[in-house]
Amino acid sequence: MLQADASRQKTGQLAKILVVPRMRISGKLLALFQCALASAILALLTSAGLFFQINLLTISLLFLLVVVAAASLFGFWQASLTSVVAVLLLDFFFEPPLYSFLVESPAIFVALATFEVTALAISRFHGREMRIARVAAIHRATMEQLYELSRNTMLLDLRQPPGPQLALLIRGIFNLRAVALFDAGLGRQDKVGEWKMGEENLARECYLRDSEQDEVETQRAQRVLRTAPGREAVGALVVCGDLNPSVVDGLAALASIAIDRHRSFEKEDRAETAKQREQLRTAVMDALAHELKTPLTAVQTASSGLLELGGMTDAQTELVTLIDNETVRLNRLCSRLLVTAKLDGREVELDLSDVNLKDLIFDVLAGLPSSWESNRIEVHVEDPDLTVNVDRGLLAMILTQYIDNARKYSALQTPIEVAARRSHTEALLSVHNVGSTIRIEDRERVFDRFYRAPEVRGSVPGTGIGLSVAKKAAEAQHGHVWVISGDKEGTTFFLSLPISARRRQ
């Protein structure tokens, strides 16, 4: 395999050595042919002029047209030689003395100068137009290549890293020696093509160095990839080949867009996966809650019946009471799970009514289990007539959760304060306790489902569901929940509700 590659390389080098002289020789032959063609046309015009006895001025103008055509089509040197041939023909056949190269009048030199100046001007003008045309053709071809690249980047497989795909596309479309792309988000560098010693990590180094450069001698360009000027770099691109710097800038812009699209797709994919996972978890919780409701109701009925019948020893009564209390707690947890599933699916229908906050607070306190030590709960209501238009059941559930939360995390024998007051166009409900505090970084996360602060996970029982249900129930009624906590002031959970009647859209 290696011998075959070496043989092909030697053959290619030999072909280059042989082809170049042939190209040069063919170029010289072409120039001679062009000169011969122009001279032949001058000869034909001379014959016609002699046959029709055309005067010197007319034949000079015809010769000038031939010089102009030679300058436009062939170039300056061919036009110069044509000018000399034209002047010799004019001098020999049309300028007295005829059939002699003797020059008696300076007009022949004027004609030569005119032909040469015309040849120079026309060839320069034509050369400039040709250069402009070549530049336009190169620009058009480059635009077509950039368009092809942009179109292909839209077809990239966003489930795969963009680096290998982009590197292959850029090298193939622009016929480059080598291409390397570093993706900072993935922390990987992808390379294609023929790389020299010391060029292995150029893209990564360009990103870390955060500097761009163009090396004319090595035909190597390095660009830092940014989605917009001034933004953080997303990677780096290195190309080896004959490319205009502006084209390299275009390649860098397209590569940046492709990397940004890949990142956006990954975020959307993760969000969709998380959404599906949450929907599955909600469906499982809903199913479990429904399945547990029936046996829990039976157990609670049996334990309550045993307590009503009596006739048990103290130890038996204590055990049955424990069963009854834990059954109530499990039943309440199932109810929360069912409400959570309905709120997640937006299937809950609000039963709005005018609710007096003072009456609601005392109704909730009256329904608390005896084990909750409701005797240490203090109530402060500034306006006994403060009323909100809400779903009474959901509001009672939020307040119950706040009180339960305060009971579990408060210091022993310390009071729990439940307060209600008006604040501009909102009603504020708050539950305050003194005990363990909530860190600043956890004050938003405690309302996330299943989240529990690390320092209380093993010391205080809980599921991390209650506060998330409270938040969703508040949002369903256009309310808002938050918490403040500190060593001196303690911990206070707040709920704000609009006083004016607002129905959920």
C-alpha positions in Angstrom: 0.0 0.0 0.0 2.8 2.4 0.9 4.7 1.5 -2.2 1.7 2.2 -4.4 1.2 5.6 -2.7 4.9 6.4 -3.3 4.7 5.3 -6.9 1.7 7.5 -7.4 3.5 10.5 -5.9 6.5 10.0 -8.1 4.3 9.7 -11.2 2.5 12.9 -10.2 5.8 14.8 -9.8 7.0 13.6 -13.1 3.8 14.6 -14.7 4.2 18.1 -13.3 7.8 18.4 -14.6 6.6 17.3 -18.1 3.4 19.3 -18.3 4.7 22.8 -17.3 7.1 23.1 -20.3 4.4 21.9 -22.6 2.1 24.6 -21.4 4.8 27.2 -21.9 5.6 25.9 -25.4 1.9 25.9 -26.3 1.6 29.4 -25.0 4.4 30.6 -27.2 3.0 28.8 -30.2 -0.4 30.3 -29.6 1.1 33.8 -29.5 3.0 33.1 -32.8 -0.2 31.8 -34.3 -2.1 34.9 -33.2 0.6 37.2 -34.7 0.5 35.2 -37.9 -3.3 35.5 -38.1 -3.2 39.2 -37.6 -0.4 39.5 -40.3 -2.5 37.4 -42.7 -5.5 39.7 -42.2 -3.2 42.7 -42.9 -2.0 41.0 -46.0 -5.5 40.4 -47.2 -6.4 44.1 -46.6 -3.3 45.1 -48.4 -4.2 43.0 -51.4 -7.7 44.4 -51.4 -6.4 48.0 -51.1 -4.1 47.5 -54.1 -6.9 45.9 -56.1 -9.4 48.6 -55.4 -6.8 51.4 -55.2 -7.8 52.4 -51.7 -6.1 55.6 -50.6 -3.6 55.8 -47.7 -6.0 57.3 -45.1 -8.6 54.6 -45.6 -6.2 51.7 -45.5 -4.6 53.2 -42.4 -7.9 53.2 -40.7 -8.5 49.6 -41.7 -5.1 48.6 -40.4 -5.9 50.5 -37.1 -9.0 48.3 -36.7 -6.9 45.2 -37.0 -4.5 46.5 -34.4 -7.4 47.3 -32.1 -8.8 43.8 -32.6 -5.4 42.2 -31.9 -5.0 44.2 -28.7 -8.5 43.3 -27.5 -8.4 39.6 -28.4 -4.7 38.7 -28.1 -2.8 41.2 -26.0 -0.2 44.0 -26.1 2.7 42.2 -27.6 0.7 40.6 -30.4 -0.8 44.0 -31.1 2.7 45.6 -31.1 4.0 43.1 -33.7 0.8 43.7 -35.7 1.5 47.4 -35.6 5.0 47.0 -36.9 3.8 44.7 -39.7 1.0 47.2 -40.6 3.4 50.2 -40.7 5.8 48.2 -43.0 3.0 47.3 -45.3 1.8 50.9 -45.4 5.3 52.2 -46.1 6.0 49.6 -48.8 2.7 49.6 -50.7 1.0 52.9 -50.0 3.5 55.5 -49.0 5.6 57.1 -51.8 8.0 56.1 -53.0 6.0 52.9 -53.6 7.5 49.5 -53.2 10.3 50.8 -51.2 11.0 51.1 -47.5 12.5 54.6 -47.9 10.8 57.1 -45.6 10.3 60.6 -47.1 7.5 61.8 -44.8 7.2 61.6 -41.0 3.6 60.5 -41.4 4.7 56.9 -41.3 6.2 57.4 -37.8 3.0 59.1 -36.7 1.1 56.0 -37.9 3.4 53.7 -36.0 3.1 55.8 -32.8 -0.7 55.9 -33.2 -0.8 52.1 -33.7 1.4 51.5 -30.6 -0.5 53.9 -28.4 -3.8 52.3 -29.5 -2.4 48.8 -28.9 -1.2 49.8 -25.4 -4.4 51.6 -24.4 -6.7 48.9 -25.7 -4.7 46.0 -24.2 -4.5 47.7 -20.9 -8.2 48.4 -20.9 -9.0 44.9 -22.0 -6.6 43.5 -19.4 -8.3 45.4 -16.7 -11.7 44.3 -17.8 -10.5 40.7 -18.0 -9.1 41.0 -14.4 -12.4 42.4 -13.2 -14.2 39.6 -15.0 -11.9 37.0 -13.4 -12.4 38.5 -9.9 -16.1 38.6 -10.5 -16.1 35.0 -11.6 -14.0 34.0 -8.6 -16.4 36.0 -6.3 -19.4 34.3 -7.9 -17.9 30.9 -7.5 -17.0 31.6 -3.9 -20.6 32.8 -3.2 -21.9 29.6 -4.8 -19.6 27.6 -2.6 -20.7 29.5 0.5 -24.3 29.0 -0.5 -23.7 25.3 -0.9 -22.1 25.1 2.5 -24.9 27.1 4.2 -27.5 24.8 2.5 -25.6 21.7 3.6 -25.2 23.0 7.2 -29.0 23.1 7.4 -29.0 19.4 6.6 -26.6 18.4 9.4 -27.5 15.6 11.7 -28.0 17.6 14.9 -28.0 14.4 17.0 -24.3 14.0 16.1 -21.4 16.3 17.0 -21.2 19.1 14.3 -17.4 19.1 14.1 -16.7 16.1 11.9 -19.6 16.9 9.6 -18.5 20.6 9.2 -14.9 19.8 8.6 -15.7 17.3 5.8 -18.1 19.7 4.2 -15.7 22.7 4.2 -12.8 20.7 2.9 -14.9 19.0 0.2 -16.6 22.1 -1.1 -13.6 24.5 -1.1 -11.0 21.8 -2.0 -8.7 22.6 0.9 -5.6 20.7 2.1 -6.8 20.4 5.7 -9.6 21.7 8.0 -9.8 21.5 11.8 -12.6 22.6 14.0 -12.7 22.9 17.8 -16.1 22.8 19.6 -15.7 24.4 23.1 -19.1 23.1 24.3 -18.2 19.5 23.6 -14.5 20.0 24.3 -13.4 18.1 21.1 -11.3 18.9 18.1 -12.1 17.3 14.7 -9.6 17.3 11.8 -9.6 16.2 8.2 -7.0 16.4 5.5 -3.2 16.4 5.4 -1.7 18.0 8.5 2.0 18.8 8.9 4.1 18.3 12.0 3.1 20.8 14.7 -0.4 21.5 13.3 -2.2 18.9 15.3 -3.8 21.1 17.9 -4.0 24.5 16.1 -7.8 24.8 16.5 -7.7 24.2 20.2 -4.8 26.6 20.7 -6.5 29.2 18.6 -9.6 29.0 20.9 -7.5 29.1 24.1 -5.4 32.0 22.7 -8.5 33.8 21.5 -6.7 35.4 18.6 -7.0 35.1 14.8 -4.3 35.2 12.2 -3.6 34.6 8.5 -0.3 33.0 7.3 0.2 33.8 3.7 3.3 31.6 3.2 1.7 28.5 4.7 -1.7 29.4 3.3 -3.2 28.8 6.8 -6.0 30.8 8.4 -7.2 30.7 12.0 -10.5 32.0 13.2 -12.2 32.2 16.6 -15.9 31.2 16.3 -18.5 33.5 17.9 -22.2 33.6 17.4 -22.1 37.4 17.5 -19.4 40.1 17.8 -18.3 40.5 21.4 -19.9 37.3 22.6 -18.1 34.4 24.2 -16.3 32.1 21.8 -17.9 28.8 21.0 -14.9 27.3 19.2 -12.2 27.8 16.6 -11.6 27.0 12.9 -8.4 26.4 11.1 -8.2 26.0 7.3 -5.2 25.2 5.2 -5.5 26.2 1.5 -5.7 29.2 -0.9 -8.7 31.2 0.4 -9.4 34.9 0.7 -9.6 36.1 4.3 -13.1 37.3 3.8 -14.1 33.8 2.6 -12.6 32.4 5.8 -14.6 34.8 7.8 -17.7 33.5 6.0 -16.8 29.9 6.8 -16.3 30.9 10.5 -19.7 32.5 10.6 -21.4 29.5 9.1 -19.5 27.1 11.5 -20.6 29.3 14.5 -24.2 29.1 13.4 -24.0 25.4 13.0 -22.5 24.9 16.4 -25.1 27.2 18.0 -27.9 25.2 16.2 -26.5 22.0 17.6 -26.4 23.5 21.2 -30.0 24.8 20.8 -31.1 21.4 19.6 -29.4 19.7 22.5 -31.2 22.0 25.0 -34.6 21.4 23.3 -33.9 17.7 23.3 -33.1 17.7 27.0 -36.1 19.9 27.8 -38.4 17.5 25.8 -36.9 14.5 27.5 -37.3 16.1 30.9 -40.9 17.0 30.0 -41.7 13.4 28.9 -40.0 12.1 32.1 -42.1 14.5 34.2 -45.3 13.5 32.4 -44.5 9.8 33.0 -43.7 10.4 36.6 -47.0 12.4 37.1 -48.9 9.6 35.4 -47.3 7.0 37.7 -48.1 9.1 40.8 -51.7 9.6 39.7 -52.1 5.9 39.2 -50.5 5.0 42.5 -52.6 7.6 44.3 -55.8 6.2 42.9 -54.8 2.7 43.7 -53.8 3.5 47.3 -56.9 5.5 48.0 -59.2 2.5 48.3 -57.2 0.4 50.7 -56.2 3.4 52.8 -59.9 4.3 53.2 -60.6 0.8 54.3 -57.7 0.8 56.8 -58.8 4.2 58.1 -62.4 3.1 58.5 -61.2 0.0 60.4 -58.9 1.8 62.7 -61.4 4.5 63.5 -64.0 1.8 64.1 -61.7 0.0 66.5 -61.1 3.2 68.5 -64.9 3.8 68.7 -65.6 0.3 69.9 -63.1 0.5 72.7 -62.4 -2.4 75.0 -58.7 -2.5 74.1 -55.7 -2.4 76.4 -53.7 0.8 76.5 -51.0 -0.8 74.3 -53.6 -1.9 71.7 -55.2 1.6 71.7 -51.8 3.2 71.2 -51.1 1.0 68.2 -54.5 1.5 66.6 -54.2 5.3 67.2 -50.8 5.2 65.4 -52.3 3.2 62.5 -55.2 5.7 62.3 -52.8 8.8 62.3 -50.5 7.4 59.7 -53.4 6.3 57.5 -54.7 9.9 57.7 -51.2 11.2 56.7 -51.0 8.7 53.8 -54.5 9.6 52.7 -53.6 13.3 52.7 -50.4 12.5 50.7 -52.4 10.7 48.1 -54.8 13.6 47.8 -51.8 15.9 47.2 -50.6 13.6 44.5 -53.9 13.6 42.8 -54.1 17.4 42.9 -50.6 17.6 41.6 -51.5 15.4 38.6 -54.5 17.6 37.8 -52.6 20.8 38.1 -49.8 19.5 35.9 -52.3 18.5 33.3 -54.4 21.7 33.8 -57.4 19.5 34.4 -58.4 21.1 37.7 -61.6 23.2 37.5 -61.6 26.0 40.0 -64.6 26.4 42.2 -64.3 30.1 42.8 -66.2 31.8 45.6 -65.7 34.7 48.0 -63.7 33.3 50.9 -63.2 35.2 54.2 -59.6 34.6 55.2 -60.2 34.8 59.0 -62.9 32.1 58.8 -60.8 30.0 56.5 -57.8 30.1 58.9 -59.9 28.9 61.9 -61.6 26.2 59.8 -58.2 24.9 58.8 -57.0 25.0 62.4 -60.1 23.1 63.6 -59.4 20.3 61.1 -55.8 19.7 62.0 -54.8 16.4 63.6 -54.4 16.5 67.4 -50.7 15.5 67.0 -50.0 18.8 65.3 -50.0 20.8 68.5 -52.4 23.4 67.2 -52.4 25.0 70.7 -49.1 26.8 69.8 -50.5 28.4 66.7 -51.2 32.1 66.9 -53.5 33.9 64.5 -53.2 37.6 63.5 -55.7 39.0 61.0 -55.7 42.8 60.6 -59.0 43.0 58.7 -61.7 40.5 59.9 -63.7 41.2 56.7 -60.8 40.6 54.3 -62.2 38.4 51.5 -60.7 36.9 48.3 -62.3 35.3 45.3 -60.6 31.9 45.2 -61.0 28.1 45.3 -61.6 27.5 48.9 -60.3 23.9 48.8 -57.0 24.8 47.1 -56.5 27.7 49.5 -57.1 25.5 52.5 -54.6 23.0 51.1 -51.9 25.6 50.7 -52.4 26.9 54.2 -52.4 23.4 55.7 -49.1 22.7 53.9 -47.6 25.9 55.2 -48.6 25.1 58.8 -47.4 21.5 58.5 -44.1 22.7 57.1 -43.7 25.2 60.0 -44.6 22.5 62.6 -41.9 20.1 61.3 -39.1 22.6 61.1 -39.8 24.8 64.1 -38.0 24.5 67.4 -39.9 22.7 70.2 -42.5 24.7 72.1 -42.0 27.8 69.9 -45.1 29.6 68.6 -46.2 29.4 64.9 -47.8 32.6 63.7 -50.5 32.6 61.0 -51.3 36.1 59.6 -53.5 37.7 57.0 -53.4 41.3 55.8 -54.2 43.5 52.9 -51.3 44.8 50.7 -52.6 47.3 48.0 -54.6 45.1 45.6 -53.5 41.8 47.1 -54.2 39.7 50.2 -51.1 38.3 52.0 -51.2 35.1 54.0 -48.1 34.2 55.9 -47.0 31.4 58.3 -44.0 32.1 60.5 -41.9 29.8 62.7 -38.6 29.9 64.5 -36.2 27.0 64.0 -34.0 25.7 61.1 -33.4 28.3 58.4 -33.4 28.0 54.6 -30.3 29.0 52.7 -30.5 31.7 50.1 -29.7 29.3 47.2 -32.6 27.0 48.4 -35.4 29.5 48.8 -36.5 29.1 45.2 -35.8 25.4 44.9 -37.9 24.4 48.0 -40.9 24.9 45.8 -39.6 22.4 43.2 -41.1 18.9 43.2 -39.2 16.4 45.3 -36.5 18.9 46.3 -35.3 18.8 49.9 -32.4 20.8 51.3 -29.4 18.5 52.0 -29.2 19.4 55.7 -32.7 18.2 56.5 -33.1 15.1 54.3 -32.1 12.6 56.9 -33.4 14.5 60.0 -37.0 15.5 59.1 -39.4 13.2 57.3 -40.9 14.5 54.1 -41.5 13.8 50.4 -40.7 17.2 48.8 -44.2 17.3 47.2 -46.2 19.6 49.5 -44.6 22.9 48.7 -44.6 22.2 44.9 -48.3 21.5 45.1 -48.8 24.8 47.0 -47.0 26.7 44.3 -49.0 25.2 41.5 -52.3 25.7 43.4 -51.3 29.4 44.0 -50.4 29.9 40.3 -53.7 28.4 39.2 -55.4 31.2 41.2 -53.1 34.0 39.9 -51.2 33.9 43.2 -47.5 33.9 44.1 -45.5 32.0 46.8 -42.1 32.8 48.3 -40.1 32.5 51.5 -37.8 34.6 53.6 -35.5 33.0 56.2 -32.8 34.1 58.6 -31.3 33.2 62.0 -32.8 36.3 63.7 -36.2 36.7 62.1 -36.9 33.0 61.6 -38.7 31.6 58.5 -41.8 32.9 56.9 -43.7 31.5 54.0 -45.9 33.9 52.1 -48.9 33.6 49.7 -50.2 36.6 47.8 -53.6 36.5 46.1 -55.4 39.2 44.1 -58.4 40.6 46.0 -60.4 41.4 42.9 -62.1 38.4 41.2 -60.0 37.0 38.3 -60.9 33.8 36.6 -58.2 31.5 35.1 -58.0 31.8 31.3 
